[in-house]
């Protein structure tokens, strides 16, 4: 997959890489996508659990 970043996004990615110690742009982006996906999944599971207890 090719992701085109504008200059500001490129700088933000580089800053994240420095903070996390990642050396690969692809790896850093993959980790971010995976983290967001996992957070969304956990939120959906919480909502489903709350909804199930209120029935």
PDB file with SEQRES, HELIX, SHEET and CRYST1 records, atoms N, CA, C and O in Angstrom:
SEQRES   1 A   55  UNK UNK UNK UNK UNK UNK UNK UNK UNK UNK UNK UNK UNK          
SEQRES   2 A   55  UNK UNK UNK UNK UNK UNK UNK UNK UNK UNK UNK UNK UNK          
SEQRES   3 A   55  UNK UNK UNK UNK UNK UNK UNK UNK UNK UNK UNK UNK UNK          
SEQRES   4 A   55  UNK UNK UNK UNK UNK UNK UNK UNK UNK UNK UNK UNK UNK          
SEQRES   5 A   55  UNK UNK UNK                                                  
HELIX    1 AA1 UNK A    7  UNK A   20  1                                  14    
HELIX    2 AA2 UNK A   25  UNK A   53  1                                  29    
CRYST1    1.000    1.000    1.000  90.00  90.00  90.00 P 1           1          
ATOM      1  N   UNK A   1       0.851  -1.163   0.000  1.00  0.00           N  
ATOM      2  CA  UNK A   1       0.000   0.000   0.000  1.00  0.00           C  
ATOM      3  C   UNK A   1       0.902   1.233   0.000  1.00  0.00           C  
ATOM      4  O   UNK A   1       1.903   1.285   0.715  1.00  0.00           O  
ATOM      5  N   UNK A   2       0.544   2.189  -0.786  1.00  0.00           N  
ATOM      6  CA  UNK A   2       1.285   3.448  -0.822  1.00  0.00           C  
ATOM      7  C   UNK A   2       0.438   4.515  -0.147  1.00  0.00           C  
ATOM      8  O   UNK A   2      -0.717   4.736  -0.513  1.00  0.00           O  
ATOM      9  N   UNK A   3       1.025   5.168   0.836  1.00  0.00           N  
ATOM     10  CA  UNK A   3       0.351   6.259   1.530  1.00  0.00           C  
ATOM     11  C   UNK A   3       1.151   7.521   1.280  1.00  0.00           C  
ATOM     12  O   UNK A   3       2.326   7.600   1.639  1.00  0.00           O  
ATOM     13  N   UNK A   4       0.530   8.492   0.674  1.00  0.00           N  
ATOM     14  CA  UNK A   4       1.209   9.755   0.400  1.00  0.00           C  
ATOM     15  C   UNK A   4       0.925  10.721   1.546  1.00  0.00           C  
ATOM     16  O   UNK A   4      -0.228  10.945   1.914  1.00  0.00           O  
ATOM     17  N   UNK A   5       1.979  11.282   2.098  1.00  0.00           N  
ATOM     18  CA  UNK A   5       1.853  12.206   3.215  1.00  0.00           C  
ATOM     19  C   UNK A   5       2.282  13.597   2.783  1.00  0.00           C  
ATOM     20  O   UNK A   5       3.250  13.757   2.039  1.00  0.00           O  
ATOM     21  N   UNK A   6       1.552  14.606   3.258  1.00  0.00           N  
ATOM     22  CA  UNK A   6       2.018  15.962   3.014  1.00  0.00           C  
ATOM     23  C   UNK A   6       3.183  16.239   3.961  1.00  0.00           C  
ATOM     24  O   UNK A   6       3.517  15.404   4.802  1.00  0.00           O  
ATOM     25  N   UNK A   7       3.790  17.397   3.825  1.00  0.00           N  
ATOM     26  CA  UNK A   7       4.999  17.701   4.587  1.00  0.00           C  
ATOM     27  C   UNK A   7       4.746  17.669   6.101  1.00  0.00           C  
ATOM     28  O   UNK A   7       5.568  17.147   6.854  1.00  0.00           O  
ATOM     29  N   UNK A   8       3.624  18.220   6.540  1.00  0.00           N  
ATOM     30  CA  UNK A   8       3.315  18.236   7.973  1.00  0.00           C  
ATOM     31  C   UNK A   8       3.123  16.815   8.513  1.00  0.00           C  
ATOM     32  O   UNK A   8       3.619  16.485   9.590  1.00  0.00           O  
ATOM     33  N   UNK A   9       2.408  15.985   7.765  1.00  0.00           N  
ATOM     34  CA  UNK A   9       2.196  14.601   8.189  1.00  0.00           C  
ATOM     35  C   UNK A   9       3.516  13.835   8.229  1.00  0.00           C  
ATOM     36  O   UNK A   9       3.732  13.012   9.119  1.00  0.00           O  
ATOM     37  N   UNK A  10       4.390  14.103   7.275  1.00  0.00           N  
ATOM     38  CA  UNK A  10       5.706  13.460   7.258  1.00  0.00           C  
ATOM     39  C   UNK A  10       6.504  13.843   8.505  1.00  0.00           C  
ATOM     40  O   UNK A  10       7.160  12.996   9.112  1.00  0.00           O  
ATOM     41  N   UNK A  11       6.445  15.112   8.879  1.00  0.00           N  
ATOM     42  CA  UNK A  11       7.152  15.572  10.077  1.00  0.00           C  
ATOM     43  C   UNK A  11       6.571  14.931  11.336  1.00  0.00           C  
ATOM     44  O   UNK A  11       7.312  14.556  12.246  1.00  0.00           O  
ATOM     45  N   UNK A  12       5.253  14.807  11.385  1.00  0.00           N  
ATOM     46  CA  UNK A  12       4.612  14.175  12.536  1.00  0.00           C  
ATOM     47  C   UNK A  12       4.996  12.702  12.633  1.00  0.00           C  
ATOM     48  O   UNK A  12       5.247  12.193  13.725  1.00  0.00           O  
ATOM     49  N   UNK A  13       5.042  12.023  11.495  1.00  0.00           N  
ATOM     50  CA  UNK A  13       5.448  10.623  11.484  1.00  0.00           C  
ATOM     51  C   UNK A  13       6.889  10.478  11.963  1.00  0.00           C  
ATOM     52  O   UNK A  13       7.197   9.586  12.753  1.00  0.00           O  
ATOM     53  N   UNK A  14       7.772  11.356  11.486  1.00  0.00           N  
ATOM     54  CA  UNK A  14       9.176  11.315  11.908  1.00  0.00           C  
ATOM     55  C   UNK A  14       9.288  11.552  13.420  1.00  0.00           C  
ATOM     56  O   UNK A  14      10.095  10.906  14.087  1.00  0.00           O  
ATOM     57  N   UNK A  15       8.490  12.467  13.958  1.00  0.00           N  
ATOM     58  CA  UNK A  15       8.518  12.740  15.396  1.00  0.00           C  
ATOM     59  C   UNK A  15       8.046  11.522  16.185  1.00  0.00           C  
ATOM     60  O   UNK A  15       8.633  11.180  17.211  1.00  0.00           O  
ATOM     61  N   UNK A  16       6.985  10.865  15.709  1.00  0.00           N  
ATOM     62  CA  UNK A  16       6.509   9.643  16.364  1.00  0.00           C  
ATOM     63  C   UNK A  16       7.572   8.556  16.329  1.00  0.00           C  
ATOM     64  O   UNK A  16       7.771   7.837  17.308  1.00  0.00           O  
ATOM     65  N   UNK A  17       8.244   8.441  15.211  1.00  0.00           N  
ATOM     66  CA  UNK A  17       9.282   7.422  15.070  1.00  0.00           C  
ATOM     67  C   UNK A  17      10.428   7.687  16.038  1.00  0.00           C  
ATOM     68  O   UNK A  17      10.972   6.750  16.623  1.00  0.00           O  
ATOM     69  N   UNK A  18      10.796   8.939  16.212  1.00  0.00           N  
ATOM     70  CA  UNK A  18      11.860   9.270  17.160  1.00  0.00           C  
ATOM     71  C   UNK A  18      11.452   8.906  18.583  1.00  0.00           C  
ATOM     72  O   UNK A  18      12.246   8.349  19.341  1.00  0.00           O  
ATOM     73  N   UNK A  19      10.206   9.224  18.942  1.00  0.00           N  
ATOM     74  CA  UNK A  19       9.719   8.933  20.302  1.00  0.00           C  
ATOM     75  C   UNK A  19       9.616   7.447  20.581  1.00  0.00           C  
ATOM     76  O   UNK A  19       9.910   6.997  21.689  1.00  0.00           O  
ATOM     77  N   UNK A  20       9.199   6.683  19.581  1.00  0.00           N  
ATOM     78  CA  UNK A  20       8.961   5.256  19.797  1.00  0.00           C  
ATOM     79  C   UNK A  20      10.171   4.395  19.478  1.00  0.00           C  
ATOM     80  O   UNK A  20      10.225   3.226  19.861  1.00  0.00           O  
ATOM     81  N   UNK A  21      11.136   4.965  18.781  1.00  0.00           N  
ATOM     82  CA  UNK A  21      12.326   4.200  18.427  1.00  0.00           C  
ATOM     83  C   UNK A  21      12.170   3.360  17.173  1.00  0.00           C  
ATOM     84  O   UNK A  21      13.043   2.552  16.855  1.00  0.00           O  
ATOM     85  N   UNK A  22      11.066   3.542  16.456  1.00  0.00           N  
ATOM     86  CA  UNK A  22      10.880   2.799  15.210  1.00  0.00           C  
ATOM     87  C   UNK A  22      11.802   3.371  14.139  1.00  0.00           C  
ATOM     88  O   UNK A  22      12.055   4.575  14.100  1.00  0.00           O  
ATOM     89  N   UNK A  23      12.298   2.493  13.274  1.00  0.00           N  
ATOM     90  CA  UNK A  23      13.179   2.947  12.198  1.00  0.00           C  
ATOM     91  C   UNK A  23      12.535   2.790  10.828  1.00  0.00           C  
ATOM     92  O   UNK A  23      13.053   3.303   9.836  1.00  0.00           O  
ATOM     93  N   UNK A  24      11.425   2.095  10.768  1.00  0.00           N  
ATOM     94  CA  UNK A  24      10.742   1.858   9.499  1.00  0.00           C  
ATOM     95  C   UNK A  24       9.439   2.648   9.456  1.00  0.00           C  
ATOM     96  O   UNK A  24       8.598   2.537  10.349  1.00  0.00           O  
ATOM     97  N   UNK A  25       9.289   3.444   8.408  1.00  0.00           N  
ATOM     98  CA  UNK A  25       8.046   4.203   8.231  1.00  0.00           C  
ATOM     99  C   UNK A  25       6.855   3.246   8.125  1.00  0.00           C  
ATOM    100  O   UNK A  25       5.814   3.467   8.743  1.00  0.00           O  
ATOM    101  N   UNK A  26       7.022   2.183   7.335  1.00  0.00           N  
ATOM    102  CA  UNK A  26       5.926   1.226   7.150  1.00  0.00           C  
ATOM    103  C   UNK A  26       5.527   0.581   8.470  1.00  0.00           C  
ATOM    104  O   UNK A  26       4.340   0.458   8.770  1.00  0.00           O  
ATOM    105  N   UNK A  27       6.503   0.175   9.248  1.00  0.00           N  
ATOM    106  CA  UNK A  27       6.209  -0.463  10.533  1.00  0.00           C  
ATOM    107  C   UNK A  27       5.469   0.504  11.452  1.00  0.00           C  
ATOM    108  O   UNK A  27       4.504   0.118  12.112  1.00  0.00           O  
ATOM    109  N   UNK A  28       5.909   1.735  11.497  1.00  0.00           N  
ATOM    110  CA  UNK A  28       5.277   2.738  12.356  1.00  0.00           C  
ATOM    111  C   UNK A  28       3.812   2.944  11.956  1.00  0.00           C  
ATOM    112  O   UNK A  28       2.930   2.983  12.814  1.00  0.00           O  
ATOM    113  N   UNK A  29       3.564   3.073  10.671  1.00  0.00           N  
ATOM    114  CA  UNK A  29       2.190   3.266  10.189  1.00  0.00           C  
ATOM    115  C   UNK A  29       1.351   2.025  10.478  1.00  0.00           C  
ATOM    116  O   UNK A  29       0.199   2.145  10.896  1.00  0.00           O  
ATOM    117  N   UNK A  30       1.913   0.832  10.262  1.00  0.00           N  
ATOM    118  CA  UNK A  30       1.177  -0.406  10.545  1.00  0.00           C  
ATOM    119  C   UNK A  30       0.824  -0.519  12.019  1.00  0.00           C  
ATOM    120  O   UNK A  30      -0.280  -0.948  12.357  1.00  0.00           O  
ATOM    121  N   UNK A  31       1.738  -0.143  12.898  1.00  0.00           N  
ATOM    122  CA  UNK A  31       1.473  -0.186  14.338  1.00  0.00           C  
ATOM    123  C   UNK A  31       0.358   0.797  14.695  1.00  0.00           C  
ATOM    124  O   UNK A  31      -0.520   0.474  15.495  1.00  0.00           O  
ATOM    125  N   UNK A  32       0.388   1.989  14.110  1.00  0.00           N  
ATOM    126  CA  UNK A  32      -0.662   2.976  14.394  1.00  0.00           C  
ATOM    127  C   UNK A  32      -2.025   2.465  13.939  1.00  0.00           C  
ATOM    128  O   UNK A  32      -3.007   2.587  14.672  1.00  0.00           O  
ATOM    129  N   UNK A  33      -2.095   1.898  12.745  1.00  0.00           N  
ATOM    130  CA  UNK A  33      -3.364   1.374  12.234  1.00  0.00           C  
ATOM    131  C   UNK A  33      -3.858   0.237  13.119  1.00  0.00           C  
ATOM    132  O   UNK A  33      -5.043   0.173  13.445  1.00  0.00           O  
ATOM    133  N   UNK A  34      -2.964  -0.651  13.503  1.00  0.00           N  
ATOM    134  CA  UNK A  34      -3.328  -1.769  14.373  1.00  0.00           C  
ATOM    135  C   UNK A  34      -3.820  -1.278  15.728  1.00  0.00           C  
ATOM    136  O   UNK A  34      -4.787  -1.814  16.268  1.00  0.00           O  
ATOM    137  N   UNK A  35      -3.163  -0.264  16.279  1.00  0.00           N  
ATOM    138  CA  UNK A  35      -3.566   0.282  17.579  1.00  0.00           C  
ATOM    139  C   UNK A  35      -4.957   0.890  17.515  1.00  0.00           C  
ATOM    140  O   UNK A  35      -5.775   0.670  18.409  1.00  0.00           O  
ATOM    141  N   UNK A  36      -5.227   1.644  16.475  1.00  0.00           N  
ATOM    142  CA  UNK A  36      -6.548   2.258  16.318  1.00  0.00           C  
ATOM    143  C   UNK A  36      -7.609   1.171  16.158  1.00  0.00           C  
ATOM    144  O   UNK A  36      -8.672   1.242  16.773  1.00  0.00           O  
ATOM    145  N   UNK A  37      -7.319   0.172  15.337  1.00  0.00           N  
ATOM    146  CA  UNK A  37      -8.262  -0.926  15.126  1.00  0.00           C  
ATOM    147  C   UNK A  37      -8.564  -1.649  16.433  1.00  0.00           C  
ATOM    148  O   UNK A  37      -9.723  -1.938  16.730  1.00  0.00           O  
ATOM    149  N   UNK A  38      -7.533  -1.939  17.211  1.00  0.00           N  
ATOM    150  CA  UNK A  38      -7.730  -2.622  18.496  1.00  0.00           C  
ATOM    151  C   UNK A  38      -8.519  -1.761  19.473  1.00  0.00           C  
ATOM    152  O   UNK A  38      -9.374  -2.275  20.195  1.00  0.00           O  
ATOM    153  N   UNK A  39      -8.247  -0.462  19.507  1.00  0.00           N  
ATOM    154  CA  UNK A  39      -8.999   0.437  20.391  1.00  0.00           C  
ATOM    155  C   UNK A  39     -10.472   0.480  20.009  1.00  0.00           C  
ATOM    156  O   UNK A  39     -11.342   0.453  20.880  1.00  0.00           O  
ATOM    157  N   UNK A  40     -10.755   0.546  18.716  1.00  0.00           N  
ATOM    158  CA  UNK A  40     -12.146   0.552  18.258  1.00  0.00           C  
ATOM    159  C   UNK A  40     -12.839  -0.760  18.611  1.00  0.00           C  
ATOM    160  O   UNK A  40     -13.992  -0.755  19.042  1.00  0.00           O  
ATOM    161  N   UNK A  41     -12.146  -1.885  18.432  1.00  0.00           N  
ATOM    162  CA  UNK A  41     -12.714  -3.186  18.765  1.00  0.00           C  
ATOM    163  C   UNK A  41     -13.032  -3.272  20.251  1.00  0.00           C  
ATOM    164  O   UNK A  41     -14.101  -3.751  20.632  1.00  0.00           O  
ATOM    165  N   UNK A  42     -12.103  -2.808  21.099  1.00  0.00           N  
ATOM    166  CA  UNK A  42     -12.337  -2.834  22.552  1.00  0.00           C  
ATOM    167  C   UNK A  42     -13.528  -1.960  22.935  1.00  0.00           C  
ATOM    168  O   UNK A  42     -14.337  -2.349  23.777  1.00  0.00           O  
ATOM    169  N   UNK A  43     -13.638  -0.790  22.326  1.00  0.00           N  
ATOM    170  CA  UNK A  43     -14.776   0.088  22.616  1.00  0.00           C  
ATOM    171  C   UNK A  43     -16.087  -0.571  22.202  1.00  0.00           C  
ATOM    172  O   UNK A  43     -17.078  -0.496  22.928  1.00  0.00           O  
ATOM    173  N   UNK A  44     -16.096  -1.218  21.032  1.00  0.00           N  
ATOM    174  CA  UNK A  44     -17.302  -1.917  20.583  1.00  0.00           C  
ATOM    175  C   UNK A  44     -17.676  -3.033  21.552  1.00  0.00           C  
ATOM    176  O   UNK A  44     -18.852  -3.230  21.856  1.00  0.00           O  
ATOM    177  N   UNK A  45     -16.669  -3.764  22.038  1.00  0.00           N  
ATOM    178  CA  UNK A  45     -16.935  -4.840  22.994  1.00  0.00           C  
ATOM    179  C   UNK A  45     -17.496  -4.289  24.301  1.00  0.00           C  
ATOM    180  O   UNK A  45     -18.401  -4.884  24.885  1.00  0.00           O  
ATOM    181  N   UNK A  46     -16.967  -3.154  24.767  1.00  0.00           N  
ATOM    182  CA  UNK A  46     -17.484  -2.527  25.988  1.00  0.00           C  
ATOM    183  C   UNK A  46     -18.935  -2.114  25.812  1.00  0.00           C  
ATOM    184  O   UNK A  46     -19.772  -2.361  26.680  1.00  0.00           O  
ATOM    185  N   UNK A  47     -19.225  -1.482  24.678  1.00  0.00           N  
ATOM    186  CA  UNK A  47     -20.594  -1.032  24.414  1.00  0.00           C  
ATOM    187  C   UNK A  47     -21.549  -2.212  24.345  1.00  0.00           C  
ATOM    188  O   UNK A  47     -22.663  -2.143  24.865  1.00  0.00           O  
ATOM    189  N   UNK A  48     -21.119  -3.298  23.705  1.00  0.00           N  
ATOM    190  CA  UNK A  48     -21.967  -4.483  23.596  1.00  0.00           C  
ATOM    191  C   UNK A  48     -22.212  -5.094  24.970  1.00  0.00           C  
ATOM    192  O   UNK A  48     -23.319  -5.551  25.257  1.00  0.00           O  
ATOM    193  N   UNK A  49     -21.196  -5.104  25.816  1.00  0.00           N  
ATOM    194  CA  UNK A  49     -21.336  -5.663  27.161  1.00  0.00           C  
ATOM    195  C   UNK A  49     -22.299  -4.821  27.993  1.00  0.00           C  
ATOM    196  O   UNK A  49     -23.143  -5.360  28.709  1.00  0.00           O  
ATOM    197  N   UNK A  50     -22.170  -3.498  27.898  1.00  0.00           N  
ATOM    198  CA  UNK A  50     -23.069  -2.596  28.630  1.00  0.00           C  
ATOM    199  C   UNK A  50     -24.499  -2.771  28.138  1.00  0.00           C  
ATOM    200  O   UNK A  50     -25.437  -2.824  28.934  1.00  0.00           O  
ATOM    201  N   UNK A  51     -24.660  -2.859  26.827  1.00  0.00           N  
ATOM    202  CA  UNK A  51     -25.989  -3.028  26.252  1.00  0.00           C  
ATOM    203  C   UNK A  51     -26.599  -4.355  26.697  1.00  0.00           C  
ATOM    204  O   UNK A  51     -27.796  -4.424  26.976  1.00  0.00           O  
ATOM    205  N   UNK A  52     -25.790  -5.401  26.763  1.00  0.00           N  
ATOM    206  CA  UNK A  52     -26.288  -6.720  27.165  1.00  0.00           C  
ATOM    207  C   UNK A  52     -26.719  -6.733  28.628  1.00  0.00           C  
ATOM    208  O   UNK A  52     -27.646  -7.459  28.987  1.00  0.00           O  
ATOM    209  N   UNK A  53     -26.070  -5.951  29.472  1.00  0.00           N  
ATOM    210  CA  UNK A  53     -26.433  -5.935  30.893  1.00  0.00           C  
ATOM    211  C   UNK A  53     -27.667  -5.082  31.160  1.00  0.00           C  
ATOM    212  O   UNK A  53     -28.289  -5.211  32.215  1.00  0.00           O  
ATOM    213  N   UNK A  54     -28.027  -4.217  30.226  1.00  0.00           N  
ATOM    214  CA  UNK A  54     -29.191  -3.350  30.410  1.00  0.00           C  
ATOM    215  C   UNK A  54     -30.461  -3.936  29.807  1.00  0.00           C  
ATOM    216  O   UNK A  54     -31.518  -3.307  29.859  1.00  0.00           O  
ATOM    217  N   UNK A  55     -30.370  -5.098  29.253  1.00  0.00           N  
ATOM    218  CA  UNK A  55     -31.550  -5.711  28.621  1.00  0.00           C  
ATOM    219  C   UNK A  55     -32.345  -6.478  29.637  1.00  0.00           C  
ATOM    220  O   UNK A  55     -33.373  -7.065  29.300  1.00  0.00           O  
TER     221      UNK A  55                                                      
END                                                                             
